[in-house]
Amino acid sequence: MARPQMLKLPEVLSEIRMSRAAFYRMRARGQAPRLVKLPNGHLRVRRSDLDDWWERRETPAY
């Protein structure tokens, strides 16, 4: 079984085109993708969590 792809925070910020400060504001409101803290203290986001987050943000275009 393959391990899930883990993205570094700068990679996530680049993909969602958001500043670190804006990301942490969203995180404080519970609206950001879930972060995983590694034993070395680095933060990662699972690709699947980011994809799920994107899907929840979609709104239909009428």
Residue, then its C-alpha position, 0 to 999 in steps of 0.5 A: m500500500a502506497r503512503p499518501q502524498m504529503l505536501k509542504l505548506p509552501e506547496v499548498l500555499s502556492e497551489i491555493r494562491m494564498s498567503r501564509a497569514a491568510f491560510y492561518r486565519m482560515r485555519a483559526r476559523g476551522q476553514a483550512p485543509r487539515l495540517v499534519k505535524l511530523p515528529n520533526g515539527h514540520l507541517r504537511v497536508r495530505r494530498s487527499d485532504l487538500d483535494d477534499w477541501w477544494e471539493r467542499r469549496e466548489t460552488p455551482a455556476y448557474 
